[in-house]
Amino acid sequence: MSHFSAVGAAPPIEVYQLSRDCQADTHSQKINLGVGAYRTPEGKPWILPVVKKAEAQLAKDIDAETINHEYLPVLGLDSFTSAATAMLLGKGSPALKEERAFGIQALSGTGALRNGAEFLVQQLKKTVFYFSDPTWGNHGLVFKNAGFTDARTYRYWDKSTCGFNFEGLIEDLQNAPEGAVIILHACAHNPTGIDPSQEQWGKIADVMQEKKLFPFFDCAYQGFASGDLDQDAWAVRFFVERGFEMFCSQSFSKNFGLYNERAGNLTVVVKDKSLIENMKSQITLIVRAMYSNPPAHGSRIVDLVLKDEQLFKEWCECIKVMSSRIIEMRQGLRERLEKLNTPGQWNHITEQIGMFSFTGLTSEMCQFLLKEKHVYLLKNGRISMCGVTPSNLDYLA
């Protein structure tokens, strides 16, 4: 009798199972619209040219032994966390000027969410968290495994209009208990691609201040969504200007194409800078118990690019290339759907932003596309616009 005899099989993670199924499919026109990773117009992964330059420079630094493979500090590479925090908040941020903000290197955005969630449970005894309905499939799992015991949702997607249920969101926040943690998407909401307007963000902030709710932003697509770093960080900076204390997870998987390097940052904004050292000491223990200290390669790439003026300019051009291609595919898909007189309204395809589009297709429709047409998409109707290319647009439509 094995110790592990009682272990049952867990359900597969849908997005990764889709990729495996698509890879095994021999159909000549198969399309993978599941995985959230950028693809070129030819449908290939893209290593950003500026990333190649940075890696070449790092190789030279290793040869010269100006960098090595020693452990990083538990909270990460200081220059990286400072640069990432400044990129998010903006160099003129009052929180930076007053030294009320700091960063903690994390295992990409997922790790930043986990680090922050663990801290909120252990130190502030938080139990209630809210996430949008729908949201990124890992939010609930990360926060529950960090120790939150009460998971709730706020309305976001309006099926009847394929749009934003702003009134439902506000009502749900108004009914939230004081001190609840609210997960907010900084830009390019996953999976819907719908973001609040600046006016709507103002009303969200009003309710959250009135109810003393704690904002935990998830920023996975800064620059990748619109091609503009400042525009994509607007909501986070607005909340800082409104005087909120908050956490924000940052990922460099999409905007740097560093998916497997797990380069991320947890930005923390507080009201009193004298609190920071105690907070860092407690987060140090959290990190120590989970993974001891973070990996260096990806963070060094980001750090080098953000600090070097020429490399930074080249990177900004790269994110414009990626965001522009996705916008073009949105326009192309909508045009073709309308030309084919496809039932329904399709304006939401171009009104959404970022990597994903929430099509409004039912689960049955998605299964039909998968089984009969070899189009691989999530059963909730989410598609990755990166999987749409000039060569498969007509077939997809």
ABEGO torsion letter per residue (X at the ends): XBAAAABBBBBBBAAAAAAAAAAABABAABBBAABBBBBBAAGBBBBBAAAAAAAAAAAAAAAAGABBABBBBAAEBAAAAAAAAAAAAEAABAAAAAGABBBBBBBEAAAAAAAAAAAAAAAAGBABBBBBOBBBAAAAAAAAAAGBABBBBBBABBAAAGBBBAAAAAAAAAABBBGBBBBBBABGBOAAGBBBBAAAAAAAAAAAAAAGBBBBBBBAABGAAAGBAAAAAAAAAAAAAAGBBBBBBBBAAAAAGBAAAGBBBBBBBBABAAAAAAAAAAAAAAAAAAAGBBBAAAAAAAAAAAABAAAAAAAAAAAAAAAAAAAAAAAAAAAAAAAAGBBEBAAAAAABBEABBBAGBBAAAAAAAAAAAGBBBBAAGBBBAAABBAAAAAAAX
